[in-house]
Amino acid sequence: MDKKIFVGIDGGGTKTTAAAFDAYGRFLASQAGDSVNFCALGTEKAGYNMKKIINGLCDKIGTDRFCSVFIGMSAIEDEATDEQLSSLCGGIIRSDFIKMNSDLYAALEGMCESGECVFAVSGTGSMAIAKDRNGKIYTSGGWGFLLGDEGSGYDIASKGIKAAVRAVDPGGAKTLLTDALYRYYGVNDLNGLTQVFYDPPMERSRIAAFCEAVCDCAEDGDEAAVSILHSAAKAFSENVNLLIEKTGSKILGIYGGVFEHSPLFVDIFSSYIKSGTEIRFPEFPPHIGAVIAAYKTAGAFSDEILKNIKNTYTDGKRNEQSC
């Protein structure tokens, strides 16, 4: 039996997911763990988390030697340097081939499009990536919550929080967001809210989580919330449309918590996207996109491999969950 193992890893900002497949594209096992974002955690902590994930995966598949590994990494925006690879994976991952690029690159691979394609992510942050017919990669956004991230969970949540607070001031426009804000953070008034937000300063991810409440208020017809979704979607779509025009793509993939949890936001965002563009969720999640990239890195990808990935991944995951 051919023991060549191909591994894809999605190193997101809050969690990491890895999956292993054999030489024929058949699913073997997956392993989840904490973030390996070395910019946010530092190299030592990120390496520790990576080691736990790899050890868990190796225990399941019975080997610690791989043919090819591809890591989609939230800490970088382009292909990793040798130094970055070594500092994160040195002494942890034993593989003939190993590459690391942005997590958005791995997500793009999950679209399974050989030609032009654009991919937009709206989670805690937002960013878009595109591939032209020659395989050249372009990106837009991803500058973080201080410099951009239009259309992200943080962007929507922060606007929703401010609208909720303004509504309490004399003459402020009433909105469902105010009561939603109090309920979400477990306070009764603005005095309690300021303590929750500033003592100590609230983590960005916890602020961004309020996006779901903003979307719920919009679904209930709240004018302020609907306006916020339109503003965020329009700003994000401008970046995405630039990539569509740059590459001539007719396909746009969307992914991330905001898109997944708010059909209304998807509809609003889609209304701002260039006419004639097919908008859909990716065929595979980012860690499986990373698996596809691992096969390509080793020159082992084929239509048969892709067919087997499609046929065995869902069944394999179901079997894992039932154990």
C-alpha positions as CSV (number, residue, x, y, z in Angstrom):
1,M,0.0,0.0,0.0
2,D,1.2,3.5,-0.9
3,K,1.9,5.3,2.4
4,K,2.1,8.8,1.0
5,I,0.1,11.2,3.1
6,F,-1.2,14.6,2.1
7,V,-2.2,17.1,4.7
8,G,-4.0,20.4,4.6
9,I,-4.1,22.8,7.5
10,D,-6.3,25.9,7.9
11,G,-4.7,28.1,10.5
12,G,-7.4,30.6,11.3
13,G,-7.4,33.4,13.8
14,T,-9.3,31.4,16.5
15,K,-9.0,27.8,15.6
16,T,-7.0,25.4,13.4
17,T,-8.3,22.4,11.4
18,A,-6.1,19.8,9.7
19,A,-7.1,16.9,7.5
20,A,-5.1,14.0,6.0
21,F,-5.7,12.1,2.8
22,D,-3.8,9.2,1.1
23,A,-2.1,9.1,-2.2
24,Y,-5.4,8.4,-4.0
25,G,-7.3,11.3,-2.5
26,R,-9.1,9.2,0.1
27,F,-9.9,10.9,3.4
28,L,-8.1,9.4,6.4
29,A,-8.6,11.7,9.4
30,S,-9.0,15.2,10.7
31,Q,-7.9,17.1,13.8
32,A,-8.9,20.4,15.3
33,G,-7.1,22.6,17.7
34,D,-6.3,26.2,18.9
35,S,-5.0,29.0,16.7
36,V,-1.5,28.8,15.2
37,N,-1.4,32.5,14.2
38,F,2.2,33.3,15.2
39,C,1.6,37.1,14.9
40,A,-1.1,37.0,17.5
41,L,0.2,34.3,19.8
42,G,4.0,34.5,19.3
43,T,6.1,31.7,17.7
44,E,6.4,29.6,20.9
45,K,2.7,29.3,21.6
46,A,1.8,28.9,17.9
47,G,4.3,26.1,17.6
48,Y,3.0,24.4,20.8
49,N,-0.5,24.5,19.3
50,M,0.7,23.2,16.0
51,K,2.5,20.3,17.6
52,K,-0.6,19.2,19.5
53,I,-2.6,19.2,16.3
54,I,0.0,17.3,14.3
55,N,0.5,14.8,17.1
56,G,-3.3,14.2,17.3
57,L,-3.5,13.7,13.5
58,C,-0.5,11.3,13.5
59,D,-2.1,9.2,16.2
60,K,-5.1,8.8,14.1
61,I,-3.4,7.9,10.8
62,G,-0.5,5.9,12.3
63,T,2.5,7.8,10.8
64,D,4.4,11.0,11.5
65,R,5.8,11.3,8.0
66,F,4.0,13.1,5.2
67,C,4.5,13.5,1.5
68,S,3.2,17.0,1.3
69,V,1.7,19.6,3.7
70,F,0.1,22.9,2.9
71,I,-0.8,25.4,5.6
72,G,-3.3,28.2,5.1
73,M,-2.1,30.8,7.6
74,S,-4.1,33.8,8.9
75,A,-0.9,35.5,10.0
76,I,0.4,36.1,6.5
77,E,-0.9,37.5,3.2
78,D,1.5,35.8,0.7
79,E,3.7,32.8,0.5
80,A,5.7,32.2,3.7
81,T,9.4,32.7,3.9
82,D,11.7,29.8,4.8
83,E,12.3,31.5,8.1
84,Q,8.5,31.6,8.9
85,L,8.1,28.0,7.9
86,S,11.1,26.9,10.0
87,S,10.1,28.8,13.1
88,L,6.6,27.4,13.1
89,C,7.1,23.9,11.7
90,G,10.7,23.0,12.4
91,G,10.9,19.8,14.4
92,I,7.2,19.4,14.3
93,I,6.2,18.5,10.7
94,R,8.2,15.9,8.8
95,S,7.3,16.2,5.1
96,D,8.9,15.9,1.7
97,F,7.1,19.1,0.6
98,I,5.8,21.8,2.8
99,K,4.4,25.2,1.9
100,M,2.5,27.9,3.7
101,N,0.4,30.8,2.3
102,S,-2.5,32.9,3.5
103,D,-5.6,31.2,4.8
104,L,-7.5,33.0,2.0
105,Y,-5.3,31.3,-0.6
106,A,-6.3,27.9,0.8
107,A,-10.0,29.0,0.9
108,L,-9.7,30.0,-2.8
109,E,-8.4,26.4,-3.6
110,G,-11.6,25.1,-2.0
111,M,-13.6,26.7,-4.8
112,C,-12.2,24.0,-7.2
113,E,-12.1,26.5,-10.1
114,S,-9.3,26.0,-12.6
115,G,-9.9,29.4,-14.3
116,E,-10.6,32.9,-13.0
117,C,-12.2,33.1,-9.6
118,V,-12.8,35.6,-6.8
119,F,-13.2,34.7,-3.2
120,A,-14.5,37.0,-0.4
121,V,-14.4,36.3,3.3
122,S,-16.4,38.1,6.0
123,G,-15.7,36.9,9.5
124,T,-14.2,38.8,12.3
125,G,-12.3,40.6,9.6
126,S,-12.8,40.8,5.9
127,M,-10.6,40.3,2.8
128,A,-10.9,39.2,-0.8
129,I,-8.6,37.2,-3.1
130,A,-8.7,36.5,-6.8
131,K,-7.0,34.4,-9.4
132,D,-6.8,35.3,-13.1
133,R,-6.7,32.9,-16.0
134,N,-2.9,32.6,-15.8
135,G,-3.0,31.7,-12.1
136,K,-1.8,35.1,-10.9
137,I,-3.1,36.0,-7.4
138,Y,-4.5,39.4,-6.3
139,T,-5.8,40.5,-2.9
140,S,-7.8,43.3,-1.5
141,G,-8.5,44.4,2.0
142,G,-7.3,42.5,5.1
143,W,-5.8,45.6,6.7
144,G,-7.3,45.0,10.1
145,F,-10.0,46.7,12.1
146,L,-8.1,50.0,12.5
147,L,-7.3,50.4,8.8
148,G,-10.3,48.8,7.1
149,D,-12.1,45.5,7.3
150,E,-15.2,46.9,5.7
151,G,-18.1,44.4,5.7
152,S,-16.5,42.4,8.5
153,G,-18.2,41.2,11.7
154,Y,-16.2,43.8,13.6
155,D,-17.3,46.5,11.2
156,I,-20.9,45.6,11.4
157,A,-20.9,45.1,15.2
158,S,-19.1,48.3,16.0
159,K,-21.5,50.3,13.9
160,G,-24.4,48.5,15.5
161,I,-23.0,49.3,19.0
162,K,-22.6,53.0,18.2
163,A,-26.1,53.2,16.7
164,A,-27.5,51.5,19.9
165,V,-25.7,54.0,22.1
166,R,-26.7,57.1,20.0
167,A,-30.3,56.0,20.3
168,V,-30.2,56.7,24.1
169,D,-29.1,60.3,23.7
170,P,-31.8,63.0,23.5
171,G,-33.3,63.1,20.0
172,G,-31.6,59.8,19.1
173,A,-33.4,57.5,16.6
174,K,-34.9,54.6,18.5
175,T,-33.7,51.1,17.4
176,L,-34.0,47.5,18.4
177,L,-30.2,47.5,18.7
178,T,-30.3,49.2,22.1
179,D,-32.2,46.4,23.9
180,A,-30.2,43.8,21.9
181,L,-27.0,45.4,23.1
182,Y,-28.0,45.4,26.7
183,R,-29.2,41.7,26.5
184,Y,-26.1,40.6,24.7
185,Y,-23.6,42.0,27.2
186,G,-25.8,41.4,30.2
187,V,-26.3,45.0,31.4
188,N,-29.2,47.3,32.2
189,D,-27.9,50.7,31.0
190,L,-25.1,52.6,29.5
191,N,-23.2,52.9,32.8
192,G,-23.0,49.1,33.0
193,L,-22.1,49.0,29.3
194,T,-19.1,51.3,29.7
195,Q,-17.7,49.1,32.5
196,V,-18.1,46.0,30.4
197,F,-16.3,47.6,27.4
198,Y,-13.5,49.4,29.2
199,D,-12.6,47.7,32.4
200,P,-10.7,45.8,31.2
201,P,-10.8,46.7,27.4
202,M,-13.0,44.2,25.6
203,E,-11.4,41.8,23.2
204,R,-12.0,42.5,19.5
205,S,-13.5,39.1,18.9
206,R,-16.1,39.6,21.6
207,I,-17.1,43.0,20.0
208,A,-17.3,41.3,16.6
209,A,-19.6,38.6,18.0
210,F,-22.3,41.3,18.4
211,C,-22.6,41.3,14.6
212,E,-25.0,38.3,14.9
213,A,-27.4,40.5,17.0
214,V,-27.2,43.3,14.4
215,C,-28.1,40.9,11.7
216,D,-31.0,39.6,13.7
217,C,-32.4,43.1,14.3
218,A,-32.1,43.7,10.5
219,E,-34.0,40.5,9.8
220,D,-36.7,41.9,12.1
221,G,-36.9,45.0,10.0
222,D,-35.0,47.5,12.2
223,E,-34.2,50.4,10.0
224,A,-30.9,51.3,11.7
225,A,-29.7,47.7,11.5
226,V,-30.7,47.3,7.8
227,S,-28.9,50.5,7.0
228,I,-25.7,49.2,8.7
229,L,-25.8,46.0,6.6
230,H,-26.2,48.0,3.4
231,S,-23.3,50.3,4.3
232,A,-21.0,47.4,5.2
233,A,-22.0,45.3,2.2
234,K,-21.6,48.2,-0.2
235,A,-18.1,49.1,1.1
236,F,-16.9,45.5,0.9
237,S,-18.5,45.0,-2.5
238,E,-16.4,47.8,-3.9
239,N,-13.2,46.0,-3.2
240,V,-14.6,42.7,-4.5
241,N,-15.9,44.3,-7.7
242,L,-12.4,45.7,-8.4
243,L,-11.0,42.1,-8.3
244,I,-13.9,40.9,-10.5
245,E,-13.0,43.5,-13.1
246,K,-9.3,42.9,-12.8
247,T,-9.6,39.2,-13.5
248,G,-12.7,39.1,-15.6
249,S,-14.1,36.4,-13.3
250,K,-17.7,35.4,-13.5
251,I,-17.5,33.4,-10.3
252,L,-17.5,34.7,-6.7
253,G,-17.1,32.5,-3.7
254,I,-18.2,33.8,-0.3
255,Y,-17.3,32.4,3.1
256,G,-17.1,33.3,6.7
257,G,-19.4,33.7,9.7
258,V,-21.2,36.8,8.5
259,F,-22.2,35.2,5.2
260,E,-23.0,31.9,6.8
261,H,-25.2,33.3,9.6
262,S,-27.1,36.0,7.8
263,P,-29.0,35.3,4.5
264,L,-30.1,38.9,4.5
265,F,-26.5,40.1,4.4
266,V,-25.8,37.7,1.6
267,D,-28.8,39.1,-0.4
268,I,-27.7,42.7,0.3
269,F,-24.1,42.1,-0.6
270,S,-25.1,40.2,-3.8
271,S,-27.2,43.2,-4.9
272,Y,-24.0,45.3,-5.0
273,I,-21.9,42.8,-6.9
274,K,-21.3,43.2,-10.6
275,S,-24.2,41.9,-12.7
276,G,-23.7,38.5,-14.3
277,T,-21.5,37.2,-11.4
278,E,-22.3,33.7,-10.1
279,I,-22.2,33.9,-6.3
280,R,-21.9,30.7,-4.2
281,F,-20.3,29.1,-1.2
282,P,-17.2,27.1,-1.8
283,E,-17.4,23.4,-2.5
284,F,-14.9,22.6,0.3
285,P,-14.0,24.4,3.6
286,P,-10.5,26.0,3.7
287,H,-8.7,23.1,5.3
288,I,-9.7,20.9,2.3
289,G,-8.7,23.6,0.0
290,A,-5.3,23.4,1.7
291,V,-5.3,19.6,1.0
292,I,-5.8,20.3,-2.7
293,A,-2.9,22.8,-2.5
294,A,-0.8,20.0,-0.9
295,Y,-1.4,17.7,-3.8
296,K,-0.6,20.5,-6.2
297,T,2.6,21.3,-4.4
298,A,3.8,17.8,-4.8
299,G,2.7,17.6,-8.5
300,A,0.3,14.9,-7.6
301,F,-3.1,16.5,-8.2
302,S,-5.5,15.1,-10.8
303,D,-9.2,14.9,-11.7
304,E,-9.2,11.4,-10.1
305,I,-7.8,12.8,-6.8
306,L,-10.4,15.5,-6.7
307,K,-13.2,13.0,-7.4
308,N,-12.0,10.8,-4.5
309,I,-11.7,13.8,-2.2
310,K,-15.3,14.7,-3.0
311,N,-16.5,11.1,-2.6
312,T,-14.7,10.3,0.7
313,Y,-14.5,13.5,2.7
314,T,-18.2,13.8,3.7
315,D,-18.5,10.1,4.5
316,G,-15.2,10.1,6.4
317,K,-16.2,13.1,8.6
318,R,-19.6,11.5,9.3
319,N,-17.9,8.3,10.4
320,E,-15.5,10.3,12.7
321,Q,-18.3,12.1,14.3
322,S,-20.2,8.9,15.0
323,C,-17.3,7.2,16.8
